[in-house]
Amino acid sequence: ATDPIGFTDGEMLHVGFTRSAAGAVNLYINGKIVGAGSVTLPIGGEDGILRVGTDGLNAASYFGANFNSFVLYDRALTPAQVLTLARRTLGR
């Protein structure tokens, strides 16, 4: 099946998320920005726990896929850096 964004089940994707010190956030799929906004909560939310793949509040809300790898950086990557990582990951 294909989802509304145009990806097929089982297709390998590179998903990137950046957050600047000022709270600007970007979501990337295969190196392209698909969402942007801003946040005011500290990283890890109000309780200080960084959760990946769930919102942590509802056991039924877990991300239904596998991670091949997961990397955290100590800074927000630039769009060009995210694109380079996506290309390397996907072999393009």
N, C-alpha and C positions, 0 to 999 in steps of 0.2 A: 504494500500500500504506500501511497505517497501522501505526505502531510501537507497542510496548507502552504507551507513555505517552499515546498517543492523537493523535499528529500525523500528518498526511498528507504523503507525499513531495511536494516542491515548494512546500509551504506556507512563507510567510515567518514566521520566529520572531524574537523578541527574546530573546537569551540574555545574562544578566548573571551576573557572578561578583564577589563582594566578599571581601576579606580584611582583617581588622583588624590593628592593630599587635601585638595579643596572639596572633594566629594563628587567630582564629575565621573560618571561611569559610562562605559561603552561595552556592548555585547557584540562579539564577532562570530560569524559562521564562515569557515573556510577563508578567513582573512578579510571578509567584508563586514562593515558595520551594519548590524541589523536592528540595533536599538541603542538609545542613548538617553541619559537623564542625569539626575543628581540625587545624592543621599546625604542625610545629616547624621544618621546613627554611626557610631564607631564601628570599625571592622569587627565582626563577631557579634554585632547586635548589642542589645542592652545587657545581656549576661556575659559578654566577652568571649563566647564560644563560636569559633568559625565552623560552620557546617557546610559540607559540600554534598549535593545530591538530595537534600531535604530542607524543608523550612524548620525542622526541629520541633514543630508544634503538633504535627499530625502524622502518625505512623503510616497513614495511607498515602502520604504525599511524596514518597521516595521516587527519585529519578529512575526510570525503568530502562537503563542501558548499562553498558560496561565502559569503564575507563581503561584505555590502553596505557596512558601515562597522565600524570598530574604534576604541574610545576607551579610553585609560588615564587614571585620575584619581590624584591624589596623596593620596587618602584613601579609606576605605571608605564608599561611599554608604549611606544609610539605606534600609530597605525602601520607604518612601514615594517617595524619589528614584528608585529603580530602577523602580517602578511607573509614575511619571510619564514616564520615558524610554521605557519599553515602549509606553505608550499613544501617545506622540508618534511613535515609530518605526512603529508599526502603524496609525496614523491612527484611533485609537479615542478 
